[in-house]
């Protein structure tokens, strides 16, 4: 598949086009220009590295939403074996914006839950752009409880612009569904590891993201509101999204400094979509490394640590009051 | 200037500043924003800021809410020592640090939550109340921490916990830390549940976003004031997303009751009795005497 380049990646796109042209020439040319191609490829790599070394938060948000970025089901295929998808909330519907089921991780049974976006127009609509409705969160909760019952670790993958703001979603209790998951995840009696793989959009992300370890891909974002949403409220115009992205601190590097995530998983040069295989290898290792110490703990130790970790969120000062 | 304005003598022809009120002294009268009835402010206050003509529930601040709910004797504040900091050095059109100062001046509170331990009709309880006038009652680190300290106090003293919500949602000026307050407050409630203590959640106008989507609906009993706007997404966001006009009364308390989202709608003037009745029922205590 041809790589889609973002606006700030245009110099890379031009170079890649040139390489493509040369390859085309190479095919029916007597002169060997493979050395030249190799040279340009190296240059493209270096250019990508250099552009990505100066990447801004808003540009990272673009990479996080890249149409070719691996989604949950890609990771399910790449990291697990024997995936058995389980559908439905048993009350209303099956929400395609959240997928989940049983799988094996390095041979071990686990429960996998994640937001799912669509690849083409039809698929995007089917997945509702990865924006879950209450039934999606209730399906997720059902799978969490299933994991608890059979003592299976839960691995969640976060990639959503946010919970769906629709009439039906409100009628069926979007707020309650999200709040219930926060409450249940806080005391779920199995290890829970969350990985933010793309967009970590607000409460809609958090509803499957409370756990014992939070990993984040290098160019993923995680924020309380989208940069566009924040800008339109606080600056009165969505055009200030780059400023909002900067101000809120939505990137993995910033969030790690703030102590809100545990580990950054490095992405291939130019983002996960440029080399999905390499991404799978490094995420698989990171997940295995995160899971091991959690499984060494007793369940009471695990829950106590999780509780203390949740209680530690927040920065404030304490003063003497008379 | 139109010909009519030119004709009028200058005394009458004084252009009114937009928003300027008539000659009636500020504060003596109140015009109900729902029914338009002109009321004596003292009458309105005696009626707990509920319009005597149409029952419209005006928004009230946190301390007044606590005054209305709690018995006058034996109350003390929890978590006042917790004070806000500007974690991100956040700046939009205003600096968050400045906003904290101006909001304190405007509301008289140092953040968007006041927690008190006390009693309702002699039934001991801890009550956390949102201050909407402080940055639209948004939940940041201080709100989260005061809420948690309130829950802990309830557990230590073996008394029920109640929260009165009035909030626009998470405080985005604190970035992701504010989102984590949703997880923090909800997690604290797991301990209250384990201690077998009731959590009463009272939703007032408005209860939206991250507050709505965390502890607000985790109440063992969820109550709402009449006509309150309660929901996850704001009506404007929904309208822009679905490109439809929202149904009449959408996201109002009455709508939520019909959809099965809340247990009861309770008039402000009956809340003390209602809450005392509910918590004594839940904690298997004898009934309280009827309030006069």
HADDOCK unambig.tbl for C-alpha pairs under 7 A between the chains (distance, minus, plus):
assign (segid A and resid 165 and name CA) (segid B and resid 233 and name CA) 5.43 0.50 0.50
assign (segid A and resid 165 and name CA) (segid B and resid 237 and name CA) 6.93 0.50 0.50
assign (segid A and resid 165 and name CA) (segid B and resid 238 and name CA) 5.20 0.50 0.50
assign (segid A and resid 165 and name CA) (segid B and resid 241 and name CA) 6.92 0.50 0.50
assign (segid A and resid 166 and name CA) (segid B and resid 238 and name CA) 5.46 0.50 0.50
assign (segid A and resid 166 and name CA) (segid B and resid 242 and name CA) 6.37 0.50 0.50
assign (segid A and resid 170 and name CA) (segid B and resid 231 and name CA) 6.62 0.50 0.50
assign (segid A and resid 170 and name CA) (segid B and resid 232 and name CA) 6.84 0.50 0.50
assign (segid A and resid 171 and name CA) (segid B and resid 259 and name CA) 6.26 0.50 0.50
assign (segid A and resid 173 and name CA) (segid B and resid 261 and name CA) 6.47 0.50 0.50
assign (segid A and resid 174 and name CA) (segid B and resid 232 and name CA) 6.36 0.50 0.50
assign (segid A and resid 175 and name CA) (segid B and resid 212 and name CA) 5.60 0.50 0.50
assign (segid A and resid 175 and name CA) (segid B and resid 213 and name CA) 3.89 0.50 0.50
assign (segid A and resid 175 and name CA) (segid B and resid 231 and name CA) 6.72 0.50 0.50
assign (segid A and resid 175 and name CA) (segid B and resid 232 and name CA) 5.24 0.50 0.50
assign (segid A and resid 176 and name CA) (segid B and resid 213 and name CA) 6.01 0.50 0.50
assign (segid A and resid 176 and name CA) (segid B and resid 217 and name CA) 5.25 0.50 0.50
assign (segid A and resid 178 and name CA) (segid B and resid 213 and name CA) 5.57 0.50 0.50
assign (segid A and resid 178 and name CA) (segid B and resid 214 and name CA) 6.72 0.50 0.50
assign (segid A and resid 179 and name CA) (segid B and resid 213 and name CA) 4.87 0.50 0.50
assign (segid A and resid 179 and name CA) (segid B and resid 214 and name CA) 3.94 0.50 0.50
assign (segid A and resid 179 and name CA) (segid B and resid 215 and name CA) 6.08 0.50 0.50
assign (segid A and resid 179 and name CA) (segid B and resid 217 and name CA) 6.80 0.50 0.50
assign (segid A and resid 179 and name CA) (segid B and resid 218 and name CA) 6.77 0.50 0.50
assign (segid A and resid 180 and name CA) (segid B and resid 218 and name CA) 6.69 0.50 0.50
assign (segid A and resid 182 and name CA) (segid B and resid 183 and name CA) 5.66 0.50 0.50
assign (segid A and resid 182 and name CA) (segid B and resid 186 and name CA) 6.08 0.50 0.50
assign (segid A and resid 182 and name CA) (segid B and resid 214 and name CA) 7.00 0.50 0.50
assign (segid A and resid 183 and name CA) (segid B and resid 186 and name CA) 5.09 0.50 0.50
assign (segid A and resid 183 and name CA) (segid B and resid 187 and name CA) 5.56 0.50 0.50
assign (segid A and resid 183 and name CA) (segid B and resid 190 and name CA) 6.54 0.50 0.50
assign (segid A and resid 186 and name CA) (segid B and resid 187 and name CA) 5.31 0.50 0.50
assign (segid A and resid 202 and name CA) (segid B and resid 179 and name CA) 6.72 0.50 0.50
assign (segid A and resid 203 and name CA) (segid B and resid 210 and name CA) 6.52 0.50 0.50
assign (segid A and resid 210 and name CA) (segid B and resid 183 and name CA) 6.93 0.50 0.50
assign (segid A and resid 223 and name CA) (segid B and resid 175 and name CA) 6.51 0.50 0.50
assign (segid A and resid 223 and name CA) (segid B and resid 176 and name CA) 5.11 0.50 0.50
assign (segid A and resid 224 and name CA) (segid B and resid 172 and name CA) 6.23 0.50 0.50
assign (segid A and resid 224 and name CA) (segid B and resid 175 and name CA) 5.91 0.50 0.50
assign (segid A and resid 224 and name CA) (segid B and resid 176 and name CA) 5.07 0.50 0.50
assign (segid A and resid 224 and name CA) (segid B and resid 178 and name CA) 6.94 0.50 0.50
assign (segid A and resid 224 and name CA) (segid B and resid 179 and name CA) 5.26 0.50 0.50
assign (segid A and resid 225 and name CA) (segid B and resid 172 and name CA) 6.97 0.50 0.50
assign (segid A and resid 234 and name CA) (segid B and resid 92 and name CA) 6.10 0.50 0.50
assign (segid A and resid 234 and name CA) (segid B and resid 93 and name CA) 6.71 0.50 0.50
assign (segid A and resid 235 and name CA) (segid B and resid 92 and name CA) 6.28 0.50 0.50
assign (segid A and resid 235 and name CA) (segid B and resid 93 and name CA) 5.89 0.50 0.50
assign (segid A and resid 247 and name CA) (segid B and resid 90 and name CA) 5.67 0.50 0.50
assign (segid A and resid 247 and name CA) (segid B and resid 91 and name CA) 6.66 0.50 0.50
assign (segid A and resid 248 and name CA) (segid B and resid 173 and name CA) 6.87 0.50 0.50
assign (segid A and resid 248 and name CA) (segid B and resid 175 and name CA) 4.67 0.50 0.50
assign (segid A and resid 249 and name CA) (segid B and resid 175 and name CA) 6.45 0.50 0.50
assign (segid A and resid 307 and name CA) (segid B and resid 187 and name CA) 6.94 0.50 0.50
assign (segid A and resid 310 and name CA) (segid B and resid 183 and name CA) 6.69 0.50 0.50
assign (segid A and resid 310 and name CA) (segid B and resid 184 and name CA) 5.10 0.50 0.50
assign (segid A and resid 311 and name CA) (segid B and resid 184 and name CA) 5.51 0.50 0.50
assign (segid A and resid 313 and name CA) (segid B and resid 177 and name CA) 6.66 0.50 0.50
assign (segid A and resid 313 and name CA) (segid B and resid 180 and name CA) 6.28 0.50 0.50
assign (segid A and resid 313 and name CA) (segid B and resid 181 and name CA) 6.85 0.50 0.50
assign (segid A and resid 313 and name CA) (segid B and resid 184 and name CA) 6.84 0.50 0.50
assign (segid A and resid 314 and name CA) (segid B and resid 141 and name CA) 4.50 0.50 0.50
assign (segid A and resid 314 and name CA) (segid B and resid 177 and name CA) 5.82 0.50 0.50
assign (segid A and resid 315 and name CA) (segid B and resid 85 and name CA) 6.86 0.50 0.50
assign (segid A and resid 315 and name CA) (segid B and resid 87 and name CA) 6.83 0.50 0.50
assign (segid A and resid 315 and name CA) (segid B and resid 141 and name CA) 5.74 0.50 0.50
assign (segid A and resid 316 and name CA) (segid B and resid 82 and name CA) 6.44 0.50 0.50
assign (segid A and resid 316 and name CA) (segid B and resid 83 and name CA) 5.62 0.50 0.50
assign (segid A and resid 316 and name CA) (segid B and resid 84 and name CA) 5.06 0.50 0.50
assign (segid A and resid 316 and name CA) (segid B and resid 85 and name CA) 5.31 0.50 0.50
assign (segid A and resid 316 and name CA) (segid B and resid 141 and name CA) 6.38 0.50 0.50
assign (segid A and resid 316 and name CA) (segid B and resid 142 and name CA) 6.31 0.50 0.50
assign (segid A and resid 317 and name CA) (segid B and resid 82 and name CA) 5.90 0.50 0.50
assign (segid A and resid 317 and name CA) (segid B and resid 83 and name CA) 5.13 0.50 0.50
assign (segid A and resid 317 and name CA) (segid B and resid 84 and name CA) 6.38 0.50 0.50
assign (segid A and resid 317 and name CA) (segid B and resid 85 and name CA) 6.60 0.50 0.50
assign (segid A and resid 318 and name CA) (segid B and resid 81 and name CA) 5.15 0.50 0.50
assign (segid A and resid 318 and name CA) (segid B and resid 82 and name CA) 4.78 0.50 0.50
assign (segid A and resid 318 and name CA) (segid B and resid 83 and name CA) 5.90 0.50 0.50
assign (segid A and resid 319 and name CA) (segid B and resid 81 and name CA) 4.92 0.50 0.50
assign (segid A and resid 319 and name CA) (segid B and resid 82 and name CA) 6.71 0.50 0.50
assign (segid A and resid 320 and name CA) (segid B and resid 81 and name CA) 5.96 0.50 0.50
assign (segid A and resid 321 and name CA) (segid B and resid 80 and name CA) 6.98 0.50 0.50
assign (segid A and resid 321 and name CA) (segid B and resid 81 and name CA) 5.77 0.50 0.50
